[in-house]
């Protein structure tokens, strides 16, 4: 990030073997779906599934604002039977959620 951002570039992990380097503007236009396991501790701390989704959506919006750019819209749903969070968002939002959910497991 420290090398790419001053050049107006960013990156995202396409898969376990590949990263794509692109402009920061293009990076915020990429949308992909990811599935996340929600840590039991984080899930039990929310009054409802919707409350958890609202919390994470708010955090994503705030995290985008801290980076000096508006947060791209994200769509989050919680699959009740599996307990998995299904997210359509930008690579930047997915990076935030990966870190956030890992921290929620502790």
Order of alpha helices (4+ residues) and beta strands (2+ residues): beta-beta-alpha-beta-alpha-alpha-beta-beta-alpha
